[in-house]
Each structure stands twice: as C-alpha cells, then as structure tokens.
Amino acid sequence: MPLVGRESETAALRAALDDCRAGIGTTVLLAGEPGIGKTTLAGAVAGWAREAGTVVLTGRTGPEIGTPPLWPWWQVLHGRPEHDVLAALPEADGDVAALRGQRLRAFETVARGLQDRPGGTVVVLEDLHWADEATLALLAHVTGRPGVLAVGTYRSTERPPALRAGLVALDRAGARRLDLRTWSGAEIAAVAADLHPGWRPVLLELSGGVPLHVRELVATLRAAGLADSPPARPGWPLGIPASLADITAERLSRLSPTAREAVGAAAVAGDAVGCAELAALCGLGADDALAALDEAAGAGLLVASGPAPDRHAFPHALLRDAVYAGLPAGRRVAVHRAAAAAVAAGTMPGEPVTHLLASATDEPSRAAAVRACLAAAAGSRAVPDRAAAVLDAALALPGVADADRCALLLAAAEAEFAAGLAEAAIHRCTTAADLAAGLDGPARAAVLARASLVVRGLGGPVNTTVLELAGRALSALAAHTPDDDATRARVLAQRALAAADVLGFDELGDDPAEAFRLAERSGDGLALFDALRARQHAASGPDGVAERLEIARRMAGLTRPADAGLWGSIWRIDAALQLGTIETVDGELARLAVLAEQLGWPLAHWHRHRMTAAVALLQGRFVEAEEAADTALDWARRTEDRSAVAIDTAFRTELHRLQGRAGELVPALEDAARHAGTMPIFQAHAGSMLAAVGDTVGARYWLDRLRPVLEDLPHDGRWLPTVASTAQLGADLGDTDVAAVCARLLAPYAGYFIAGGSGSVRCDGSVSRVLGVATAAAGSRDEAIRHLEAAVVAEDRAGALPYRTMSEIALAGLLVEDPARLDLARLDAAAGHAERAAATARRLGMPEELCRADGVLVTIRRARQDRTGLTPREREITTLLAEGRTNREIAGRLVLSERTVESHVANVLGKLGLARRAQVAGWVAEHGPVR
C-alpha cells in the first residue's frame, strides 16, 4: 500500500531505521486522530526492517478495563528470554515499594536484552493512548538504547492521565514525535486515481481527509461497481452514512455466519485471537476457526498478527469498535461471559474484569463483577489511575448493593489519595459514609472507620471533613464494635491529628495516649502506625525530641502500610535538624529519595524535595535549594494540600532574605496574611521579613499581635521557630521586653537548632545565635557574647554557613562595642570573625550580610587606629612614611626640621611596635589609613 502524503515521515523513519541498524537507538511516536494512518506507517517501518533482516517485535494495547500492566510488552517479548523477567514480577499485594524496585530492575533487563543486537531491533507498540503507566515507563526506559528503534502510535484525540505523564517522560528521554495530518484533495485523488474525478470532492467531504475513511469509502464504491461512473446526484449514493461503523457493517454482511461469529468474538476479545480463543468463545473447531479467520482476512476485517499462523487481529481499533458496536446485546453478553470463564480457566490471556463488567446483567453477575473489580484495583495500586478507572466502571453498574458500593467508593478513594487527589478522595469517603446509613450496625461502623482513615498526613481544610468522619466513626464503633481495639486506636489517632490542625495543638487531649495504648494492646501493625503518627505530633515540641527519635525508630520498623518507612525517615530528619546533628541527615535524605520513588505518591515526593531544599538552604547552597524548592512546589500542588503550598512561601522568605531579595516576597506575604494571619508562626516570619526590608511599621504591627500570646503559645512543633523569629524581630525593632521574654523562653534550648518538630519547613541555624541577639538587645552583653560564640561553633560543625556568617557578624560587632574593654586581643578576635564572615557572605551571595561585615571591619580598623596613641602630627608622618617619603621630603612637606622629623619617626615606630620605617607601609596596608 503506497504511503500517500507521508514523504517527510517516510524519510524520518527510514533515517531512524538506518541509525538503528548502525547501533544508534531512538523512539519515534506517530500521533494523530483515529484512522489517520499511524498503523499503516508503523507497518511500513516493520516491513522495511524485515526486508533489511532486522528483528521486528510488535505489541498492541487495548481499551479494556482491567488489562494487566505491561500487556503490550508481554506481546513484544513473547518467546524471548526477557519475557520471563516480566512474568516474574509479582502482582501488587500492598508492598508497592518492593514492586517498584523489582520493576526498575526488570526494565533494565529488558532494555539490555533488546539493545546491541546485530542489525538492530525494531519494537512497534500500537494504540499507546490506552497504555498503562508501566508500559509507557518501560518505553521511556528503552528509548535511546543502542540499536533499538521503538515506534509507538497513539491517538492525539485521546490524552488520558497515564498518556500525558508518559509523553512527558518520553520527551525527556529524547523521543521524537511525528504528528500525521489528514489528506488533501490531491492526495485523495492519488488514492482514488481509478475512480471518476467527480467522486473526489465527495470523498473529501465525507471522510474529512482521514485516510482510513477515504480508503473504506473508495473500497465500497469499487465493490458496488460505481468507480467508473460519475455521481448521479450530490452526496453518498449507497444509502450508507459516512461512518466507519456502517461501512464495517456492510462488509460484515458479506461474510458467512461462521466468519461473522469469529469476527464478533475477536471484537469482544480485544486482542489477537486464534483457534484457542475461538474455541472458547464460539465453540469452533480448529478447521472451522481457520477458515473463518481466512475469510475475515480476505475481507480486510482481520489481518495476520504474530508468529503463529492462526493469530489474527483487527488492522485498526476503529474497525474493532465498529464490529463490537454492531453486535446484538444478547450475543455480546454471551461472548463476554464465555471470555470471563476462559480467562479464569487460563485458556485466554488478560483479566476477567472487562468481560465480567460487560456481562453484569443480574444480581449474581453484578456481584461477581464487583469482586473482580476490587481484586483488580488492589492489584493496580502502583498505578492508581488504572485502579480508580476499574472501580468507577463497577460503580456505574445499576443495582449494585449498598455494601458493595461503599467498598468500591472507599477503594477508589484510596487510589485517588495515592495519586494526590485528596479532595476527590475525601468526597468519595463522605459519600460512602452517608451511604452506610442503610447498613447494619457493625457494617456501618466498619465503613465509617475506613472512610475516616483514607486521607492522612495533610494539612488544610480537608481535615475539617476528616475530623467529622472520625467523630461519626468513633460513635458507631462504641455502639456496635466496642471491643475492636485496633480500629478504635486508628480512628482516635486520626481524630487527634485532624483536631490539632483544625482546632489547635491544645485539642489533642488524651487521644494520642489512648490510641497508643489500644494499638499496643491489639498488636495490630496498622493501628500502631496511626497511633505513632498521633504520638509523634503530640511530642512535636522541642522537649519531645528524644521521644520523637524513638517513635521514628519504631515507625521505620513497621512493615505496613507502605508509607511507614517514609514517616520514620522524615521524623529522623526533623529531629536531626533540631538537634543540629546534620551529619546524620545525608543518609536519611538518600533513604527518603528511595522511599519516595518506591511509593510514587506526590506527597512522598514533596517531602523528599522540601527536605532536600531545607538542608541545601541551611548549608548555603542557594541555587540547589531553590531548584529543590521548585520541584517540591510542583509536587505540593499535586497533593492538593494547601498547607504544603503555604510552606513553600515560608521557605522562600528565608531564602530570599539571605540572598538580599526579601522585597520580592512582600506581596506574597500580604496575600498569605488573608489565610494565615491568625497563626503566630506566620506573624513572626512576616514581621521578620518586613523588618528585613525596612518596613518597621508593618513589622511592629505583627510584633504587637505576638506580644500578648508569647507566654501561652502551644508547645508544639511550631513553638521553637515562632519564638526564635519573634526574638529576632524584637531585637531588630529594639523592643527589649520582647527580646528578654524570648531569651528566657529559649534559654533551655540553647544547644538546639531552629527547626520544627513536625515536618520542618527549614532550619534557621543555632538557637544560640538568636539567644545572643536577644540577650544583647536586653542589655546582657557578656551573656550574648557567650551565646554567639557557642552558635559559631555549632554552626561551623553543622556546615550552616549562612547562619555562621550571621553569628560571626553579630559576635564581632559585640566584641568591639564597648571601648572601655577593648584591647588588641579582643580586636583580633573580632577581626577574625568579621573577615571570615565577609568572605563567606561574598562567596555565598549574601549582599546584606557582606555589607554588615564590612561595616564591622571599618569599626575595627578605626578602633585599631585609636589605640595607637599617635598624635595628629605623628599620624601625618605615618601617612607620608607609608608613601615611602624620606625624612627630608617629610620635613619639606610639613615645614619641620629634619631633626624634628627624625624624632617623630622614632615615636611612630615605637607606638606601632615596628623596628624599621620600611615596615610602616605594610602596617597601614593591613590596618587601613591612619586618620
């Protein structure tokens, strides 16, 4: 079949095939609307490759709900050793982490098996718009492998989430896309060259230039014997609408009953069929099946597919759709039931879900479909979008029992939450909870409990609904299943966490302790998981850091649920940041990265990247910090957790302040104030930011709101950052009372770093630095110096360079502040700190801190000069000596005798502690001009 109108695509694909045979790998995606010729072009590539002796492997996806992940790759690798690698992948049984790790290893094995073959390898994957995430991920993994040309086709008119994400990954991997256009009138004329020219505009109008439709219409005209005659009247003369369904029906009508039955069975099966499938679906013997397949192939409805001679498939998905739509309802249901039985018996590949759904016409068949959908969704936890689609298909069935509908709704909610769709998940939970009103007591309690536990680990408005669901669940549990310690523990913990977010930390009450007691008594791992989350939050203040480390250890040791290790790692990082033991953080960040990849949850990726950003900021890697923050923000938006997005603003305020860019975020602070203006931690950060940009009026506004609540702030994970920021704000504004109060509150935690204990937004260096600033503002200079010296040591040890810079500038300033106590040793210490601070600020890009350090250095130089005891005349002589003037030149300049100049020079050398006049220039270069 000539490739009409595909000259540029043909050239590109032939070049790609030549590269493949030369050992260069690439992936080419053929995109376009249905019938545009993607399959034809892909088939041409396969033909060229076979002619050149290149191995060609093919696979095709299908629209059937419940199709196993990686199905087209099973077809591609059939009969090859790599097939066994995919076959060895376990079904998802809740251990998503292990599955993802094994999947990555399997992908690499497949890629290595395909690459570097003599003559190259061509892989053709058709209809990728129906592909699952794993299929597309493996295609991206194979892209660019030496000697592998992958050709994929997909409908540009269909862009489900899996395809959108897959195309992004393929773009990054270097895949090339060819968008196929419809035919013009000239190209239709080339295809219909044997038809009367009068048909050409009719064909263009009816087909829209879609090649498949053009060819089908042309074939119909030829079959009707009208090719040589002009149209007798405008329009289509054969009484068939210009649709592929009608054209297909006409062609089917010319087949024998047995062949029609075989084609209909193939439409139900979806994939390629052979004698075995036709025996199961139609009861045909091998001879009858082969004859039927040959007849259908002769009519162009099926084509040979695969190495086995009996394997046949539709040449295009549109044909399959048209045949399927034309099947009588009774026949369609009967064949689907036969297919479900064949799949269950192992005589046909695939999942029974698709066929059970299509044949659910009474209560027993609906119940069977629901069970199959729940099982298929549980096996698709690594691909949440596929799980939700399966469950929604079951929910669409009429007459499903309320108990089954609740189970389907909650399973779909869990899939959506894993995909980051928290609001959709909580809506399903509420729907299931309301629907449970018609169930008996224990069943209602079970549904309410499960509904309250789906959405977890988020902040923001979603917790209002979680709190309400948990309350309903606890009431039902008390009334109907009072002895279920494990479930009660889980719901109590969930209520505590939601209440802390919605009502405040003080509303935790006894729930965390009671949840932990019940969980321990039950011995249930899931109950212990939830109880540990609540207990960790209850201990999130700085006094609970040791307890949190123990909680993190226990959480990391749990084997389920899949995200237990994630939380254990996050909490260890939180504690390490607060304790300043930064050396332990790198290992935990590496662990966190692995866990996030294994889970694949947006929430997990957000935690990973925000923690990476926090550590990079602490250590002065500002570019890296901003890049990680950008990635984290992208994941945060996918979680639908509004507090996660707000955390980004808090992070960037500090990053921009350190970079001297604080003014850029003032508008964002003003906008955030409408949502978070009542939160003390926001008030403290906002006040500090406004003080940094010189807006003392705005900064004082926030300080005045903080002043009356300082002593009564909840001792939770936000306490330490809030009080530390308030201490800095009070010192910046010269409010000695606030500075003194904050210094008193912070004193017990002088050895800590400023980080939260429940999901650190950032780590702002040593508490001792803020204590030094606050105590200095309150008038205790010696105590302030001790705190700042401790801060420099701690921040040096942690590699917290931006904050060490700030501590050293503050320390140097205090050391030279009291002239009465100023000696050379004190001046040298101050100069050492200020010079190192200036060098670090210059290297990191902290312009405001560099300016402050330079200011302190100027003060130090002046102090050194003041301590020389030189008279004004001696200062003049010192300057001239530094210029290299002789005694005679100095005498002439100052109108003095040379004897007098000689005396002055001796005094200058004595006061400066120098032995020779030649050393004066070096002294001035080191200490600055003498004025």
N, C-alpha and C positions, 0 to 999 in steps of 0.2 A: 504494500500500500504506500503510495507516494506521500512524502511529508510536505504537503502543500502549505505554503506560508510559514515555514519553520526554518528558513535558511540560517538566520543568526543562531537559533537554538541548536540546530544541527552542527554548525561549526564549533560552538562552545562545547557540546557534548563529545564530538569526535576528538577535540583537543584534550578534554579531560580523560578520555579513554586512552589516548596516546600517552598522556602523563602516567596513567595507572600502569600501563604496560612497561613504562620506563622506571617504575618504582616510586612514583610520586602519588600521594593519596589526596583525595578531595571528596567532598559531598556536594551534590547538585540537587536542589529542591525544585520540582516542577509544580507551579501553583496556577490555579485558575478555577473557573466555575465548572460545575458538572458538565461533562461532555466536551470539554474544550480541547481534548486530545492529549491529556497527560499520560494516559496509559499507552496510547499509540507511540508517543515519543519515547517513553521508558522502554517499551517493547523493541523499538528500533535500536536503542543502545544495547539491549541484551543481544539482539541479532548480530550487530556489528562485532560485539565481544566474542560471541560463539564462532563467528567466521574467522576471527583472529586467533582462536584457540584459548581464549581467556575463560576462566571458570565463571559461570553466572549462577547466582543464588537468588531466589525470589521468595517474598512473603507478602501477605496482604492482611490488613486489619479489617474489622467488621464493626457494624453499629450495635451489635447485640450487647445488651446489658449483662454483665457477669462474665464477659470474655476474660480469660486469665491474663494477668500482666505478661508482657513479653511474647504474646502469642505469635505475632509475625516472625519474630526471631526464632521461635521453635520451628517454623516452616523453613526459614532460611537455612538453619543448621541441621535439618533432618538428615540423618545418615552420616554426619560428621562428628568427630570426637568432641567438638565444642558443645554439641547438643547435650551431652551428658553433664556438662558443667551447669547449664541452666536447669536441667532436670534435677540436679542435686540441691538446688536452692529450696529451703523449707518454705512451707506456707506460713504466713504471718500468724502467730499464735499469741500475740501480745508482746513478744520480745522484739519490738521493732528495731531496737538498737543492733541486736545481733544480725537481724535480717539485712539491714542496710550495709553493715560491714561485709557480710558474705556477698551481697550483691555487687559491691565495688570490686571485690576480688574476682568474681565471676566475669564481670565486664572486661577486666583487663585480660583475663584468659582468652575470652572470645576475640578481643581485638588482636592479641598477639597471634592467635590461630589463623586469623584472616590475612594478616599482613605479610609482606615479603615473599609471596608465592611467585614462582616463575610465571611470567606472563600476566601477573596481576590477578585480582579478584574483583568482580562486579557484584554488588549487592543491590537488588531492586526491592524497595519497600513501598507498597501502594496503599493509598487511602489513609494517610497519616492523620487526617482530621479526626479519625476515630481511635487514634492510638492512645494508649495509656502513658502515664508519665515515665514509667520504666523503659518502655520501648523507645521513646524519644531520647531519654538519657543515655541509653546504650548507643543509639545512633550518633549522638554528640561525642561519646567516648571513642567511637571508631573513626570519627572524622579526622582526616589528615594522616591516618596511619599509612605507612609506605606501601604503595602498590594496591590500595583499596579505593575503588570508586564506588561510592554509595549514591544511588539515585532514589529519591523519595518523591512521592506525589501526594498532594493534598488539595482539598477544595478551599479556595480563598473565600468562598461564601460562608464557610463554617469555621469558627475560631473558638472552640471550647477552651476552658482554662488550661487544660493539660497541653493543648497545642500551642497556646500563646506562650506559656512558660518554656515549652520545648523549643520554639523558634528563637527565643532569646538565647537559650543555651547553645543552639546550633549556630547562631550568628557569632557568638563569642568564640566558638570553636573554629570558625572560618568557613562555614558552609556558604555556598553561592546559591542564590535564588533566581530562577527564570520564571517570570510571570507571562503566561501564554495569553495572547489576545484572540479575540474572535476573528473569523474570516471576513474579508471584504468581498464586495461583489466580484472582483476579478478572480479571487481565489475560489469562490463558489463556481465561477464559470469554468475554471480549470478542472474541478472535480466532476462537474456535470457537462463535460465537453460533448458527450454523445446525446445530450438532451436538446430539445428545441430551445433556442435562446429565450423564447417567451417565458420559460419556467424560471429563469434565473432571478428576476425580481420577486417572484412568488416564494422561491426557496429562501431568499434573504429575509423577507418579511416574516415568514413562518418560523424560520429557525433561529433568527436573531444572530446568525453567523456562527452559532455553536456547531463545530464540526460534526459531532455525533448526530445531532438532529438533521443536519444537511445530508449526511450520508444515508440516514434512515429514510428520509423523505425521497431522496434520489432512488434508493433501492425499491421503495414502494411504487414509485412511478414506473420503473422498469418492469417490476413484476406485473403491474396492471396493463402493460403494453401501451403506455401513453408517452413513452420517452420521445418518440419521433414527432408527435403531434403538438401543435401549439395549444395553450389553454383555451378551452371553448368559452370560458367566462372567467371573470376575476375570482380569485380565491382558490381554495383547495377543492378539487372536483370529486374526490373519492369519498366524501362523507365522513372522513376521519379527522378529528381535531388535531391541530398541530402540537401534539404532545407525545412524548415517548411512550407513555402508558398505552395509548391507543394503537400506536404503531406496533408495539410489542404484542398486544392482544391479537392484532391481525395476523401476525406471524405465528403466534401460538396456535391459532385456529387451523393452520395448515398442517400441524403436526398430528401424528397418530395419538390416540388416547394414552398409550403407554409412555410415549415420549413427553406428552404434556404432563403426565403424572410425575415423571422423573424431573422435568424442569421445575415444577412446583415444589417438589421435595428439595431440590437444590436451593430454591429461594428460601425455604424455611431453614435449611441447614446453615446457610450463610456463607460458609467456606467451601472449598473444593470438595466435591463428592466423588465417590467411586462405587464399585459394586457393593462393598460392605454397607455403606450408608443407604443405598437404595434398597438393599435387602431389609434393613431395619425400618426404613420409613415407608416403603411401598410394598414390601414383600416380593420384590422382583428377584428372580434367579439371575445368575451371572450372565447367561446368554441374552436374556431379555434386557438386562440393565445395559450391557454393552451396546446392544442395538439401539436402545433409546438414546443413549449418550451420543452415538454416532449420528442419529437423525437430528438431534438438537444442535450438534456442532455443524452439521450441514446447513441448517437454517440460520446459523450465525448467532444463536442464543447462548451457546456454551462453547468454550474453547478448551483444548487440552491444557492441563496445568500440572507441572511437576514431573518427576522422573517416571512414576508409574503410569502405564498406558491407559488405565481406566480413570485417572484423576481428571476431572473437568470442573471448570468454574465459569462464572459469567465474565465476559470480557470487560464489562463496566458495571459499577454498582447501580447505575440508573436502571439498567436492564433488570437486575435482580429486584430492585424496588418495584418496578412496574409489574413484574410477574407476581411478586408477593401480594401487591395491592389487588390484583385481579383474581386471587384465589377465593372461592366461596368460603364463607365463615366457618361452616362445619368442617370442610376439608382442612382448612388452616389449623383449627383447633386439634383435629385428629392427628395431623402430622407433627404438631408441636408436642403432643403427649407422647407420641412414639419416639420423638427425638429425646425428650427428657428421660424416658426409660432407657434408651440406648446409651446416653451419656452416663447415666447412673450405673449401667451394666458394664461400661468400659468399652463398648463396641463403637462409640463415636467420641471424638475429642470434644473439649470445651467444658462449659459449666451448664448444669441443668437450669440455672436461674432464668435465662432468657425464655426457654421453652415452657417452664412452669408458669411464668407470668403470662405468656401468650395463651395459655390453655386454662387459666383460672376462671372457671365459669360457675362453680358451685362451692359450697362451704368446704368440703374436703380438699378440693384442688386449690382454693384460696389459701387455706391453712398450710398446705404443702409449699406454695409459692412464698408465703411469708417466712416459713422456716428456712427455706433455701436462700432468701434474700438476706436474712440475718446472718446466716453462716458465711455467705459470700462477702458481706460487709466486714465481718470480723476478720476474714482472710485478706482484706484490702486495706488494712489500717495504715500501711505505708503509703497508700495513695488515697487520701481522704476524699478527693473529689469523686473518684470512682465509687467509693463506699456510699456516699450520700446519694449518688445517682441511682444505685441499686435500691436503696431504701425508699427513695421517693417513688420509684416505679411500683413498689409494693403498696405504698400509701395511696397511690392513685387507683388501686383496685376497689371496686364497690363492694360493700358488705363485709369489710374486714372487721373482726371483733374488736371491741374497745381495748381489751388487754393486749392484743397484738398491735393495735395502732400505737398504744403507749410505748411498747417495746421498740417499734420501728422509729417513732419520733425521738426517743432518747438515744438510740444507736446513731441516728443521723445527727443529733445534737453533738454527740461525742466526736463524730467525724468532722463536723464543721468547726468545733473548737480547736481540734488538732490543726485544721487548716487556717486558723487565725480569725475565723468568723464568729467572734464572741457574741455579737448582738443577734445574729441569726440563731446561734445555738441556744441562747437564753430564751428566745421567743419559742423555740420548739419545747424547751423544758417547761415553760409556763403552760403551753397548750396541752402537754402530756399531763401536767399536774391537774389542770381543770378537767380533762377527760377522765382522770382516775376517780372522780367523784362517784361514778356509777359502778365501781368495782367493790368487791367485798373488803372488809377491814384490813386484813394482812396484805392483800394485794395492793390496796390503795396506799398503805404505809410504805411498801417497797418502792412503788412508783415515785411517791413524793420524795423519799430519801434519795433515790438515784437522780431525780430531777434537780435536787439542791446541790449535788456534788459534781455536776458536769463542768461548770465554769469555775476555774480556780486560778489563783496566782496573779490576778489582775487587780488594778485599781480603777476607780471611777464609778460612774452611775450604774454600771452593771451590777455592782454589789448591793444596791437597793433591792433589786429583784432577788438576788441570791439570799439576802437576809430574810425576805418574806417567805421564800420557798423553804428555807431551813426551819423557820418557825412553824410552818404548816407540817413539815415532816416530823419534827420533834413531838408535836401534839399527837399525830397519828401513830407514831412509834410507841408513845407512852400508853395509848389506848388499846393498841392491838398486838404489839410485839414487845412488851416491856423487858423481856429477857435477852433481846438482841443487843448485847454489849457492843459488838463490833460496829454495827450500823449506827447506833446512837453515838458512839465515840466519833465517828466520821462526821456526822451532821453537827454535833456540838462544836467540833473544831472548825468546820466551815462557817457556822454562825459566828463564832468568835472573830474569825478573820474578816468577815464581811462587816460585823459591827464595828470593829476597830477602824475600818476605812470610812464607813458611813457616819458613825456616831462619835468616834474618837477612841483613843487608846484606853481611856479610863473605863470604857464599856466592855472590856474583855471579861471582867468579873472572874468567876471561878471556872468558866467553861474550859479554858486550856488545861487546867489541872485535872478536872473531871474527865475530859476527853482522854487525857493520857492514862489516867487510872483505868478507865474502861478498856482502852486499847490493850494495855498490858495484860489485863485480866482475860481478854478474849484471845490473845495470841494471834490475832489476825494482822497480816502484814499491811494490808491497805488501811486498816484502822490506825495502825501505828504511824503510817505515812502521814495521814491527815492530822493526827494528834501532834506529831513532831512539828508540822508546819505551824500549828497554833501555838505550841510551846515556844518555838523559836521567836515568833512575833512577840510573845509576852516577855521574852528575855532580850528584846532588841536594844534596850538602853545600854549605856557603857558599863553598868555594873554587871551585866549578864554575859560579857564576852567569853568568859571561861565556860559557862554553861552552853553557850551557842556552839562553841567548838565541839563539845561532847555531843550535842544534838546533831551537828553536821556529820560527825563520825558515824553515828547510828543511822542517819538518813542514807549516807553513801553505802552503807552495808546492806540496805534492803534490795531485794531482787525484783520487786514490783511495787508500784507501777513503773513504766518505762522511764519516767522523769525523776525517779528518786535520786539517782546519781547526779542529775543536773542540779537539784536544790542543795545537795550536800556540798557540791563544788562551789556554788555561788556563796553559800554561807561561810565556807572556809576562807574564800577571798575577802568577804566582808570583814571577818574577824582579823585576818592578817593585815588588812589596810588599817583597821582601827588600832591594832597593836603596833603598827609600824614595822612588822616583820615582812618586809617586801620581798625578801629573798625566797619566801615560800610561794609567792603569787605566780611566778612564771610557770611552775609546774602545774598549778591549778588552772591557769589560763589554757595551757595545752590540753589538759583533760576536758575543760569546758568546750573547747573547739570540737573535739572528737564527739562528745555527747550531743552537741547541737547538730552536727552532721548526721549522727545516727538517728536522732529523733526527727529532724526535718521540720520541726514546729517553728513558726515565726517567733513565738515567744522565746524559744531556746536561742535562736539566732540573735534576737535582740539583746538578751542577757550577755551572750558571748561578746558581741561587738561593743556594747556600752562599757563592760568591764575592761576590755582592751583599751578603749578610749580613756577611761579613768586612770589607768596605770601610765599610759603614754603622757597624759597631761601632768601627772604627778612628777614624772621624770624629765619634763621639759621637751618632749618630742612633739612639738605643737602640730606640725604638718600631719604626722601619723595620727595624732589624737583627733584632728578634725576629719580626716578620712574615715577613721573608725566610727566617729560620731555620725557622719553622713550615712554610712551603711546601717548603723544602729537605728537611725531615724526612719530609714526606709522599712526596716523590719518592724519598727514600732507601729508604723501606720497600718501594717498588715495585721497586727494583733487586735486592732480596734480597742486598745486600752488607752484611753485619753490621758491617764496619768503618765504613761510611757512617753507620750509626746511632750508632756509638760516637763518631764525630767530632762529632755534634750535642751530646753531653754535654760534650765538651771545649770546644766553643764557648760553651755556655750557662754553664759555670762562670765564664768570664771576664766574660760579660755580666752575670751576677748579682753577681759580686764588685764590678764597677764601680758597680752600682746599689745596693750595700749589701744585697743579697739572698743572699749566699753561703750562708747557713744552709739555704736551700730545697733546695739540691742535694747536701747531705751524704749523705742516704740513697741518692741515685743513685750517688754515688761509692763508697759501701760495696758496692752491688750490682755496679758495674763492676769493682771490685777482684777479684772472683772470676774475671773473664775476662781482665783486662788488668793484673793486679797485678804481673806479672813484667816489664812494659815500663817502662824508665826514664822515657820521656816521660810516662806515666801517673803514675808515682811522684812526679815533680817537680810536675806540676799538682795532684795530690791533696794533697801536702804544703803547697803554697802556699795552696790553698783552706782547709785545716784551720787553717793559721796565721791566715788572714784572719778566721776565726770564733772565734779564741782557743783552739783545741784544740792547745796546744803539745805535749802528749804524743803525739797522733796525728801531728802534723806532724813531730816528731822521729823517729818510727818510720820514716816514709818517707825522711827525710834520712839516717838511718843505713844504709838499704839503698842509697842512691845514692852515699854517700861512697866506698866501695871501687872503684866502677866508673867514676868520673868521667873519669879519665885515659885509659881504654880504650874509651870509647863510640865506636861506628862513626860515621865522619864522613859520615853520610847526611843526608837531608832532615829528620830529626828532631833532629839534633845541636844546632842553634842554639836552637830552643825549649826543649829539655831543659836545656841548660847555663844558659840565661838564667833559667829558672824556678828552677833549683837555686841560682843565685846570689842571687836574691831571697829564697828560703827560708832560705839560710844567714844572710843579713843579718837577716831577721826573727827568727831564733832566736838571734842573737848568736854564731854559730859562725864565728869569724874565720878558721879554717883553710880551711873550705869556701869562704867568701867570697873568700879570697886565691887559691885554686886556680881558681875560676871566673873571677875577674878576669883572671888570667893567660891562661886559655884564650880568653876573649872579646876580649882586647885587639886582636888583628889585625882584628877585625870591628867596630870602634867606629863606623864610618860606615854600618853596615847597620841595617836594621830587623829585629825579631824575627819571622821568618816562615819556614815550612818551604820546602824547595826541590822538593817533590814532592807537590803538592796541598795548599796552605796551608789549615790549619784556620781560622787567624785571623792577624792581625798585631798584636803587642803593643807597638807603639811602637819607639823607638830603642834599639839595643843600648847606646848611650852612657848612657842612663838607668840601666840595670841595672849597667853598669860603675861609674857614680858611686856607686850604693848599695853595691855590693860593696867598692869600694876604701875607702869611708868606714868600712864595718864592719871592714875590715882595718887601719884606722888611718891611711890616707893622705888627710887632709882636703883638702889643696890639689889633689891629683890628682883627687879626687872632684868638687870644685867645677868643675874644667875639663871633666870628662866631662858633668856635669849642664848646664853652660852650652851645650855642644855639642848635648846632647839637646833642650834647649828650642828652639834654632834649627832643628834638623832636624824636630822635631815640629810646630813652628809652620809651617814651609814645607809640610809634608805635610797640614796641617789635622787632625792627630791630636790633637784637643782633650783627650780624657780622659787621654792619656798625657803631653801637655804639662802638664796640671794636676798630675799626679803628680810630674813632673820639677821643676816650679817650687816645689812644696811642699818637696821634698827639698832643693833648692838654697837656698831661703830659710832653712830650718832650719839648714843647714850654715854659712851666712853669719853667723848670729848665735850660733853655738855656742861660739866662742872669745872670751871677754870681753876678753882681752889685745889682740886685734887689731881690736876693734870700734870703728869710727869712724862719723861721720854718713853718709859716702858708702856705706859697707857697709850701714848700717841702711836707707838709702833704697833701695838695690838690692834688699835682702831684702823690704822692704815692697812694692815694685812687683810682685815675683813673687808674693808671698803674696796680695796684693789681687786680682791678675788670676786667680790660681788659685781663690780663693774665689768670685769672680763666675762663673767658668766652671763650677765644680762645682755652684753653685746653679742655673745655667741648664740644665745637662745632667741634673741629678738624680743627683748623686753624694754622698750624705749623709756617708759616712765621710771622703771627701776634703775636704768642706766643713768638717767638724769639725777635721781636721788643719790645714787652712789657718787657721781661726780661732784654733787653739792657737798657731800660729807668730805670728800677728798680735798676740796677747796678749803673747808673749815680746818682740816688737819694741817694743811700747808701753812695757813695763817697762824695756827697755834704754834707750829714749829718755829716760825719766824719770830713770834712774840717771845718765845722762850730763849732766844739767842742773847738778849740783853744788849744788842748793838744800839749805839746812839744814832741819831739821824745822819751825822756826818759819816760814821762808820758804815752805815747802810749804803750811802752814796759810793764810798770807796769800795765796798764789797761788789757792787754792781760793775764798777769800772775794772776791778780785778778780774771778774768773770769774763769781761770782754777782752782780756789779755793786755790791758794797758800797763805801761811801765810807770815807775814812781814819778819820773819826770813828766810824763804825759798827764798823770793824775794831778800833779802839782799845778801844771799849767791850766788844766780844766777847772780846778776848784780854787785857783789863786791862793795856793799854800806853798810853804817851803817844802823842799824835798825831805828835810829832816822831820818836819811835822807829818808828812805823808808816811814816812818810814815808821814812825811811832804808831800811827793809826793802823797801818797794815799789821804790825805785830799784835796789837789789841784784837783785831778782827780774827787773825789766825788762832789766837788763844781762846776767844769766846766760841769760835766754831769748832774747836778741837782739831785743828788741822796743823800739819807740820810744815807745809810748803805752800807758797802762794799759788803754785800751779794747780793745787787741789781745789781751789775756790770755784772754778768753773764747774767741776763735777758736783760739788755740793749744791750749787744753785740749780743745776740740771735736775738733780734728784728732788730737791725740796721746793723748787719754784723761786721766782724772783723775790728779792728782799725789798719790801716797801715800808 
